[in-house]
Amino acid sequence: MSRRRELERRCRTLGEIRNIMDSMKTLAYLETRKLTRFLAAQRAVVAHQRAVADDLLAHYPETLAPAVPSLSVYVLIGSERGFCGSFNQTILTAWDAVAETAGGAAVVLPVGRRLCAHLEGSPRAAAFVAGAASVDEVPDTLNRITDALASLQARHGGLAVTAVYHDPDLTEVAIERLLPPFGAPEVRRRRFACPPMLTLPPDAFLAALVDEYLFATLHQLLYLSLMAENLRRTQHLDGAVRHLDDETAALQRRVNAARQQEIIEEIEVILLSAGQTDSPLPGRTGDARE
């Protein structure tokens, strides 16, 4: 009896864990649905800013002066929560490959508590930034990243900023340069014969556009990383739920076998008791009327 009850207790525990994981999987799926809408709008904003920059630089290429940054910063975007497989480890693997050519002056800015935990004590970590666990937390994370970059810029001057992140549309980790922006100076095709009408000098307009572009691009990358994270979490939890279902089914078979064995033992006891009752008493043989 005690063995069967122990198996039943384990079945109930697995069932509770399964329900929790299934709820987490559902929440991750709902998060991807929300992110789909946010990403579409953010991609449109970034594409428009790039088009504006191309039009400006096609007529005023001298405004994009070659910059000589004094510090290279790599923004590593990881996860704030777990249950997403090797999400953070692949970011670290990509960074290790980049670090070999980044030089000794390069520093990292890890985003996400789970990723930060892997880099605690690293001499290259300039700061640790709490990540976003949901879409609603992305603006706060973005403000923390920009504050950290502003602090580094105040201490070191010009920055070369590169983002290392997961893109759900790519099979490998994405590495994208954010600063200096808009690519190397080159001859751009003019879409319009006349230069754009500006209310600011071209260099002042470009400086303001760079700030807006960096903010919008980081916004987009955080959305992309959070989308990839929740897709990984959905897949990871789906596999875990299926595994728990298999474990629960196997335990239930053991419970049934244990219960069957108990029934057999009870029947044997009943039959044994019945056999003892039907046997004649000692010294009483023959017909009682004799």
C-alpha positions as CSV (number, residue, x, y, z in Angstrom):
1,M,0.0,0.0,0.0
2,S,2.8,2.4,0.9
3,R,4.6,1.8,-2.4
4,R,1.4,2.6,-4.4
5,R,0.8,5.7,-2.4
6,E,4.3,6.9,-3.0
7,L,3.9,6.4,-6.7
8,E,0.6,8.3,-6.7
9,R,2.2,11.1,-4.8
10,R,4.9,11.3,-7.5
11,C,2.2,11.3,-10.2
12,R,0.4,14.2,-8.6
13,T,3.7,16.1,-8.2
14,L,4.6,15.6,-11.9
15,G,1.1,16.7,-12.8
16,E,1.5,20.0,-10.9
17,I,4.9,20.6,-12.5
18,R,3.4,19.8,-15.9
19,N,0.6,22.4,-15.4
20,I,3.0,25.1,-14.4
21,M,5.3,24.4,-17.4
22,D,2.3,24.4,-19.7
23,S,1.2,27.8,-18.4
24,M,4.7,29.2,-18.9
25,K,4.6,27.8,-22.5
26,T,1.3,29.5,-23.1
27,L,2.5,32.8,-21.7
28,A,5.6,32.6,-23.9
29,Y,3.5,32.0,-27.0
30,L,1.2,34.9,-26.2
31,E,4.4,37.1,-25.8
32,T,5.4,36.1,-29.4
33,R,2.0,37.2,-30.7
34,K,2.4,40.6,-29.1
35,L,6.0,41.0,-30.3
36,T,4.9,40.3,-33.9
37,R,2.9,43.5,-33.9
38,F,5.6,45.5,-32.2
39,L,8.4,44.3,-34.5
40,A,6.5,45.2,-37.6
41,A,6.1,48.8,-36.5
42,Q,9.7,49.1,-35.2
43,R,11.2,47.7,-38.4
44,A,9.3,50.3,-40.4
45,V,10.7,53.1,-38.2
46,V,14.3,51.9,-38.6
47,A,13.9,51.4,-42.4
48,H,12.5,55.0,-42.7
49,Q,15.5,56.4,-40.7
50,R,17.9,54.5,-42.9
51,A,16.2,55.9,-46.0
52,V,16.4,59.4,-44.6
53,A,20.1,58.9,-43.9
54,D,20.8,57.6,-47.4
55,D,19.1,60.6,-48.9
56,L,21.0,63.0,-46.7
57,L,24.4,61.4,-47.3
58,A,23.8,61.1,-51.0
59,H,23.8,64.9,-51.2
60,Y,26.0,65.7,-48.2
61,P,28.6,62.9,-48.0
62,E,31.0,65.1,-46.2
63,T,28.8,65.2,-43.1
64,L,29.7,61.6,-42.3
65,A,33.3,62.2,-41.2
66,P,35.4,59.1,-40.5
67,A,35.3,58.5,-36.7
68,V,38.1,57.1,-34.7
69,P,36.5,55.6,-31.6
70,S,38.5,55.2,-28.5
71,L,36.6,52.2,-27.1
72,S,34.8,49.2,-28.6
73,V,31.7,48.2,-26.8
74,Y,29.9,44.9,-27.5
75,V,26.3,44.8,-26.3
76,L,25.5,41.2,-25.6
77,I,21.7,40.7,-25.4
78,G,20.8,37.6,-23.4
79,S,17.8,36.5,-21.4
80,E,16.3,37.7,-18.2
81,R,14.6,34.4,-17.4
82,G,15.4,30.8,-17.9
83,F,13.8,27.8,-19.6
84,C,15.2,28.8,-23.0
85,G,17.8,26.2,-23.7
86,S,21.3,27.3,-24.8
87,F,20.1,30.9,-25.5
88,N,22.7,32.6,-23.4
89,Q,25.5,30.1,-24.1
90,T,25.4,30.7,-27.8
91,I,25.7,34.4,-27.2
92,L,28.8,33.8,-25.1
93,T,30.2,31.4,-27.8
94,A,29.7,34.1,-30.4
95,W,31.4,36.7,-28.2
96,D,34.4,34.4,-27.6
97,A,34.9,34.1,-31.3
98,V,34.7,37.9,-31.7
99,A,36.9,38.6,-28.7
100,E,39.9,37.0,-30.4
101,T,39.9,39.9,-33.0
102,A,38.3,42.6,-30.8
103,G,41.5,43.7,-29.1
104,G,42.3,44.3,-25.5
105,A,40.4,47.6,-25.3
106,A,37.0,46.0,-26.1
107,V,34.5,45.7,-23.3
108,V,31.1,44.0,-23.1
109,L,27.8,45.3,-21.8
110,P,25.7,42.2,-21.0
111,V,21.9,42.5,-20.9
112,G,19.8,40.0,-19.0
113,R,20.3,38.6,-15.6
114,R,20.9,35.0,-16.8
115,L,23.6,36.2,-19.2
116,C,25.1,38.5,-16.6
117,A,25.5,35.6,-14.2
118,H,27.9,34.0,-16.6
119,L,30.0,37.1,-16.9
120,E,30.3,37.9,-13.2
121,G,33.9,38.7,-12.4
122,S,34.9,39.2,-16.0
123,P,37.4,42.0,-16.5
124,R,35.8,43.0,-19.8
125,A,32.3,43.6,-18.3
126,A,31.8,47.4,-18.2
127,A,28.4,47.2,-16.6
128,F,25.5,44.7,-16.0
129,V,22.1,45.6,-17.3
130,A,18.8,43.9,-16.3
131,G,16.9,42.7,-19.3
132,A,13.3,42.6,-20.3
133,A,11.1,39.6,-19.3
134,S,8.1,40.9,-21.4
135,V,7.3,43.5,-24.1
136,D,6.3,46.0,-21.5
137,E,9.7,46.0,-19.9
138,V,11.6,46.8,-23.1
139,P,11.5,50.6,-22.7
140,D,13.1,50.4,-19.2
141,T,15.8,48.1,-20.5
142,L,16.5,50.4,-23.4
143,N,16.9,53.3,-21.0
144,R,19.4,51.3,-18.9
145,I,21.4,50.4,-22.0
146,T,21.6,54.0,-23.2
147,D,22.5,55.3,-19.8
148,A,25.4,52.8,-19.6
149,L,26.6,53.8,-23.1
150,A,26.4,57.5,-22.2
151,S,28.4,56.8,-19.0
152,L,31.1,55.0,-21.1
153,Q,31.1,57.8,-23.6
154,A,31.6,60.4,-20.9
155,R,34.6,58.5,-19.6
156,H,36.2,57.3,-22.9
157,G,35.0,59.6,-25.6
158,G,33.9,58.1,-29.0
159,L,32.5,54.6,-28.9
160,A,32.3,51.8,-31.5
161,V,29.1,49.9,-30.5
162,T,28.4,46.4,-31.8
163,A,25.4,44.3,-30.8
164,V,25.5,40.5,-30.4
165,Y,22.0,39.1,-30.3
166,H,19.5,36.4,-31.5
167,D,17.4,37.1,-34.5
168,P,14.5,34.6,-34.9
169,D,14.9,34.7,-38.7
170,L,18.6,33.6,-38.5
171,T,20.0,30.2,-37.6
172,E,23.2,31.8,-36.1
173,V,23.8,34.6,-33.6
174,A,23.6,38.0,-35.3
175,I,26.4,40.6,-35.0
176,E,25.5,44.1,-36.1
177,R,27.5,47.3,-35.8
178,L,25.5,50.2,-34.4
179,L,28.1,53.0,-34.1
180,P,29.5,54.4,-36.3
181,P,26.2,54.2,-38.2
182,F,25.1,53.9,-41.8
183,G,28.1,52.1,-43.1
184,A,31.4,53.4,-44.4
185,P,31.5,56.6,-46.5
186,E,30.8,55.7,-50.1
187,V,29.1,57.0,-53.2
188,R,25.3,56.7,-52.7
189,R,22.8,56.7,-55.4
190,R,20.6,59.8,-55.4
191,R,16.9,59.0,-55.4
192,F,16.0,62.7,-55.9
193,A,17.7,65.4,-58.0
194,C,17.3,68.0,-55.3
195,P,18.8,67.8,-51.8
196,P,16.4,67.4,-48.9
197,M,15.0,70.5,-47.4
198,L,16.4,70.9,-43.9
199,T,15.7,73.3,-41.0
200,L,19.2,72.5,-39.5
201,P,22.7,72.4,-41.0
202,P,23.4,68.9,-42.5
203,D,25.9,68.0,-39.8
204,A,23.6,69.0,-37.0
205,F,20.7,67.1,-38.6
206,L,22.9,64.0,-39.0
207,A,24.0,64.1,-35.4
208,A,20.4,64.2,-34.2
209,L,19.4,61.5,-36.7
210,V,22.2,59.2,-35.3
211,D,20.9,59.5,-31.8
212,E,17.4,58.6,-32.9
213,Y,18.7,55.8,-35.1
214,L,20.7,54.3,-32.3
215,F,17.6,54.4,-30.0
216,A,15.3,52.9,-32.6
217,T,17.8,50.2,-33.6
218,L,18.4,49.1,-30.1
219,H,14.6,49.0,-29.6
220,Q,14.3,46.7,-32.6
221,L,17.2,44.4,-31.5
222,L,15.6,44.0,-28.0
223,Y,12.3,43.0,-29.6
224,L,14.1,40.6,-31.9
225,S,16.0,39.0,-29.0
226,L,12.9,38.8,-26.9
227,M,11.0,37.1,-29.8
228,A,13.8,34.6,-30.3
229,E,14.0,34.0,-26.5
230,N,10.2,33.3,-26.3
231,L,10.3,31.0,-29.3
232,R,13.1,29.0,-27.7
233,R,11.2,28.9,-24.5
234,T,8.1,27.7,-26.2
235,Q,10.0,24.9,-27.9
236,H,12.0,24.0,-24.7
237,L,8.9,23.9,-22.5
238,D,6.9,22.0,-25.1
239,G,9.6,19.3,-25.1
240,A,9.6,19.3,-21.3
241,V,5.8,19.0,-21.1
242,R,5.9,16.0,-23.5
243,H,8.6,14.4,-21.4
244,L,6.6,14.9,-18.3
245,D,3.6,13.4,-20.0
246,D,5.6,10.3,-20.8
247,E,7.0,10.1,-17.3
248,T,3.5,10.5,-15.8
249,A,2.1,7.8,-18.1
250,A,4.9,5.4,-17.1
251,L,4.3,6.1,-13.4
252,Q,0.6,5.6,-13.8
253,R,1.3,2.2,-15.3
254,R,3.4,1.4,-12.2
255,V,0.5,2.6,-10.0
256,N,-1.9,0.3,-11.8
257,A,0.5,-2.6,-11.5
258,A,0.9,-1.9,-7.8
259,R,-2.8,-1.7,-7.3
260,Q,-3.3,-4.9,-9.3
261,Q,-0.7,-6.6,-7.1
262,E,-2.6,-5.4,-4.0
263,I,-5.9,-6.8,-5.3
264,I,-4.2,-10.1,-6.0
265,E,-2.8,-10.2,-2.5
266,E,-6.2,-9.3,-1.0
267,I,-7.9,-12.1,-3.0
268,E,-5.3,-14.6,-1.8
269,V,-5.9,-13.6,1.8
270,I,-9.7,-14.0,1.3
271,L,-9.3,-17.4,-0.3
272,L,-6.9,-18.5,2.4
273,S,-9.3,-17.4,5.1
274,A,-12.2,-19.1,3.3
275,G,-10.2,-22.3,3.1
276,Q,-9.5,-22.3,6.8
277,T,-13.2,-21.7,7.6
278,D,-14.4,-24.7,5.4
279,S,-11.9,-27.2,7.0
280,P,-13.5,-29.6,9.7
281,L,-12.8,-29.0,13.3
282,P,-10.3,-31.4,15.0
283,G,-12.0,-34.4,16.6
284,R,-15.3,-33.9,14.8
285,T,-15.7,-36.4,12.0
286,G,-18.7,-38.2,10.6
287,D,-22.3,-37.3,11.0
288,A,-23.1,-35.1,14.0
289,R,-26.3,-37.2,14.6
290,E,-24.2,-40.3,15.6
